[in-house]
Amino acid sequence: MLTLASKLKRDDGLKGSRTSASTSDSTRRVSVRDKLLVKEVAELEANLPCTCKVHFPDPNKLHCFQLTVSPDEGYYQGGKFQFETEVPDAYNMVPPKVKCLTKIWHPNITETGEICLSLLREHSIDGTGWAPTRTLKDVVWGLNSLFTSICSLFKDLLNFDDPLNIEAAEHHLRDKEDFREKVDEYIKRYAR
């Protein structure tokens, strides 16, 4: 099977022997995004948190992948949470688009899958948003941090002060035990 990585290698080898009349530039042109992704995906796979798995439905489309986070601690322990990631053509100048596919009761994730994670913001007042120096590894570790109780790299961790899902955050503040029960109910119903 031809993968994007093998296509890049083959194209690099053809650069010197290319005849412009036989093949159009558009069939050989590889975007900056795709070149970055070949490198970043290799780095990501080598440095994946033990609670995460990455799946590429089409190995020729490294810009579309799924992430499964299976927390081993905290409120969300025992659940399997699916995320869909699409890396736009303008990457790495803009962040990937990420959506949670698993219905969840979380202060930083809406029930429809929107995610509040500063590094996924294109523009951020506090300077913690997306920057061209960030990588897919940062995104995966950031998403993983939304489910853990200890985090030194990302301050979004279970953010009850600036939540996206205000109802979930208020629920936690009002009754932590009932919040935990609702999280458990969602895990049993949607995240197995």
Buried (B, 14 or more C-beta within 10 A) or exposed (E): EEBBBEBBEEBEEEEEEEEEEEEEEEEEEEEEBBEBBBEBBEEBEEEBBEBBEBEBEEBBBBBEBBBBBBBEEBBBBEBBBBBBBEBEEEBBEEBBEBBBBBBBBBBBBBBEBEBBBBBBBEEEEEEBBBEEEBBBBBBBBBBBBBBBEEBEEBEBBBBBEEBBBEEBBBBBEEEEEEBBEBBBEBBEEBBE
